[in-house]
Amino acid sequence: MNKNYLLILIPCTLLFACSSPKDEFIDGCTSEGAPKSICSCTYEKLEAEFGQEYLERVNNFQEPISEMFLQTMVRAGRQCMR
């Protein structure tokens, strides 16, 4: 498994816009070369940790992306690559 996928996940959070947070995250993540299974798994872990409402606020630029969110995303991505 390529650990470069973790570097892909961080910019993916910046691509949230317009459609559902999950669709946007997965589209952005896969467009950077990560497998859909890793992107989907990572999103599911983020949703379990932060909740759908928080992710919707991030998606709509109503909530800044916190350092804790980024750290959790990296950790989730690592877990999903196993």
C-alpha positions in Angstrom: 0.0 0.0 0.0 1.3 3.4 -1.0 1.5 5.9 1.9 1.4 8.7 -0.6 -2.4 8.4 -0.4 -2.2 10.1 3.0 -0.9 13.2 1.3 -3.8 13.1 -1.1 -6.4 13.1 1.6 -5.5 16.5 3.1 -6.1 18.5 -0.1 -9.3 16.5 -0.7 -10.9 18.3 2.3 -10.5 21.5 0.4 -12.5 20.2 -2.6 -15.8 19.8 -0.7 -18.4 21.9 -2.4 -22.0 21.9 -3.7 -23.0 18.2 -3.5 -23.0 15.9 -0.5 -19.9 16.0 1.7 -19.3 12.3 1.1 -19.6 12.5 -2.7 -17.3 15.5 -2.8 -14.7 14.0 -0.5 -14.6 10.7 -2.5 -14.5 12.5 -5.8 -11.7 14.8 -4.7 -9.8 11.9 -3.1 -10.1 9.6 -6.1 -9.2 12.4 -8.6 -5.9 12.6 -6.8 -5.2 8.9 -7.4 -6.4 7.2 -4.2 -8.5 4.1 -4.6 -12.2 4.6 -4.0 -12.3 2.0 -1.2 -9.7 4.0 0.8 -11.4 7.3 0.2 -14.8 5.9 1.2 -13.4 4.1 4.3 -11.7 7.3 5.4 -14.9 9.4 5.0 -16.9 6.8 7.0 -14.3 7.1 9.8 -14.5 10.9 9.7 -18.2 10.8 9.8 -18.2 8.4 12.8 -15.8 10.7 14.6 -17.2 14.2 13.8 -20.8 13.5 12.6 -22.6 14.3 9.4 -23.6 17.8 10.5 -20.0 18.8 11.1 -18.9 17.5 7.7 -21.8 19.3 6.1 -20.7 22.6 7.7 -17.1 22.0 6.4 -18.6 21.2 3.0 -20.5 24.5 3.0 -17.5 26.5 4.2 -19.4 27.2 7.5 -16.8 25.5 9.6 -13.0 25.8 9.4 -11.0 22.6 9.1 -9.3 22.1 12.4 -6.0 20.6 13.1 -7.7 17.8 15.0 -9.8 17.0 11.9 -6.7 16.8 9.7 -4.9 14.6 12.2 -8.0 12.3 12.4 -8.2 12.2 8.6 -4.5 11.1 8.4 -5.1 8.4 11.1 -8.2 7.2 9.4 -6.5 7.0 6.0 -3.7 4.9 7.6 -6.2 2.5 9.1 -8.1 2.2 5.8 -4.9 1.3 3.9 -4.4 -1.8 6.1 
